[in-house]
Amino acid sequence: MNTALRVRQEGKKLFEIVLFPEAVADLDLLDDDVYTEVDSYFERLKINPLACSLPLHDLDGRDLRGYRKIYVANATYRIIIK
């Protein structure tokens, strides 16, 4: 089951963040400072995901159109969004 975080701002529905169970487990393992940085990106993603992410490019024949990436903690971790 996915965990969904839904937000509304002044009655306007913003983007929804859905986390896979594996992602939730990974978040629990992060140091507090890294978790805080990830959380700040989640807040930005809810408003405008295109403004704070970069497109992924096809790799080894994998079609990655529609997927985007965000590096956190000095590029130690990467958030993938669709």
Beta strands, then each sheet from edge to edge (+ up, - down):
strand 1: 3-5
strand 2: 8-9
strand 3: 12-13
strand 4: 17-19
strand 5: 54-55
strand 6: 68-72
strand 7: 77-81
sheet 1: 1+ 4-
sheet 2: 2+ 3-
sheet 3: 5+ 6- 7+
end
